[in-house]
């Protein structure tokens, strides 16, 4: 797929960049709000090989989380570390993050050590489905935000949905 085609149609089964894989067009207000951000991110990646410091989730989801976290200090339980780990570390009061890949865990750990954080950060490596999916499952804490963005999503969800605080956000 050529560069221009990728800009206009990110996936062979998509009608265009503003359609999902089922062919549904995004609402116009979301296109107007998010398309410039997406193009800026793509330009940063292409020119300086960097993504902006933001989680790799939808712009609307990131905005919702940002707003939610400004209301009060929030606790975050995260499965799968990366840009979201750095982003949460700057905004949350408590962040517990688990990663399954040793090399990626070390890379994120190095980035965390050079990042000014607001949160109390616990970033652990668990490379088996049993350890990973039960990470903090027996904690007495109820989490304000649970982000399941790593491997073994179904067992993680099965062990942690009941650990979400009332009015919390599960993503």
Secondary structure as UniProt FT lines:
FT   HELIX           3..8
FT   TURN            12..13
FT   TURN            17..18
FT   TURN            21..22
FT   HELIX           28..48
FT   HELIX           59..71
FT   STRAND          75..79
FT   HELIX           83..89
FT   TURN            90..91
FT   STRAND          94..99
FT   HELIX           102..113
FT   STRAND          120..125
FT   HELIX           129..133
FT   TURN            134..138
FT   STRAND          143..148
FT   HELIX           153..160
FT   HELIX           161..163
FT   STRAND          164..170
//
